[in-house]
Amino acid sequence: MTSCIFCKIVAKEMPAKIVYEDDTSVAFLDINPQAPVHILVIPRKHFASAEETEEADAPVIGHLHRVAAKLAQEFKITDGYRIVLNTGRGAGQSVFHFHLHLLGGRIFHWPAG
């Protein structure tokens, strides 16, 4: 998708503070952090949201969660972190390229929201 900002980051056409990348995913610091550690973990493959995923995408989604867990260790937030997936405008999704938010480094309260 040529207009997708995250696709442009994947293609290195737009700058980002990348903290991890492999053949399946890219992770970078959020430009508007909501916690001391706020990393976006995205698939290289474009799909807009969870609703656009297919059964064949399940390994990719699982991989993104494993990357988030690895980054939680690397960024030393394993005492408590949150992985958030927003789907749709009503949930706060503003970039329509599937992505996980890894948040940590502060106390989180429940319910979220």
C-alpha positions in Angstrom: 0.0 0.0 0.0 1.7 3.1 -1.2 -0.2 5.5 1.1 0.3 3.4 4.3 2.8 5.1 6.7 3.7 1.8 8.2 4.4 0.2 4.8 6.6 3.2 4.1 8.5 2.5 7.3 8.9 -1.2 6.3 10.2 -0.1 2.9 12.6 2.4 4.6 10.9 5.2 2.7 10.0 6.9 5.9 12.3 7.3 9.0 11.5 5.5 12.3 13.5 4.5 15.3 13.6 0.8 14.6 14.4 -1.4 17.5 13.9 -4.8 15.9 13.4 -6.3 12.5 13.3 -9.7 10.8 11.8 -11.3 7.7 8.3 -11.1 9.1 8.1 -8.0 11.3 9.5 -4.6 12.2 9.3 -2.9 15.6 9.9 0.8 16.2 9.3 3.4 18.9 6.0 5.1 18.9 6.2 8.9 18.0 3.5 9.7 20.6 4.4 7.4 23.5 1.8 6.6 26.1 4.3 5.0 28.5 8.1 5.2 29.1 8.4 2.2 26.7 6.0 2.3 23.8 6.9 0.1 20.8 4.9 -0.7 17.8 5.3 -4.2 16.4 4.0 -4.6 12.8 4.0 -7.3 10.2 5.8 -6.6 6.9 2.7 -7.8 5.2 0.0 -5.2 5.0 -3.5 -6.0 6.3 -5.5 -3.1 7.8 -6.8 -4.7 11.0 -7.6 -7.9 12.8 -10.8 -8.2 10.8 -8.8 -8.5 7.6 -6.6 -11.4 8.8 -7.0 -14.8 7.4 -6.2 -18.2 8.9 -2.9 -18.1 7.0 -1.9 -15.0 9.0 -2.1 -16.8 12.4 1.6 -17.6 12.4 2.5 -14.0 11.7 0.2 -12.7 14.5 1.8 -15.2 16.9 5.2 -14.1 15.8 4.4 -10.5 16.6 3.5 -11.5 20.1 6.8 -13.4 20.5 8.7 -10.3 19.2 6.8 -8.2 21.8 7.8 -10.5 24.6 11.4 -10.5 23.4 11.4 -6.7 23.4 9.9 -6.6 26.8 12.9 -8.5 28.1 15.3 -6.3 26.1 13.7 -3.1 27.4 13.5 -4.5 31.0 9.8 -4.2 31.5 9.0 -7.8 32.4 7.7 -6.7 35.8 4.6 -5.7 34.0 3.7 -4.7 30.4 0.7 -4.5 28.2 0.2 -5.6 24.6 -2.6 -3.7 23.0 -4.3 -4.3 19.6 -6.8 -1.7 18.5 -9.2 -2.6 15.7 -11.3 0.1 14.1 -11.6 3.8 14.7 -14.0 3.3 17.7 -11.2 1.4 19.5 -8.6 4.1 18.7 -6.9 2.7 15.6 -5.5 5.6 13.7 -3.1 3.8 11.3 -4.8 1.0 9.3 -1.9 -1.4 9.2 -2.2 -4.2 11.7 0.0 -3.5 14.7 0.6 -4.3 18.4 1.4 -1.7 21.0 4.0 -2.9 23.6 3.6 -0.6 26.6 5.6 -0.7 29.8 7.7 1.1 32.3 4.8 2.4 34.4 1.9 1.1 36.5 -1.2 0.3 34.5 -4.7 0.3 35.9 -7.8 -1.8 35.2 -10.1 -1.4 33.5 -8.1 0.0 30.6 -9.6 2.7 28.7 
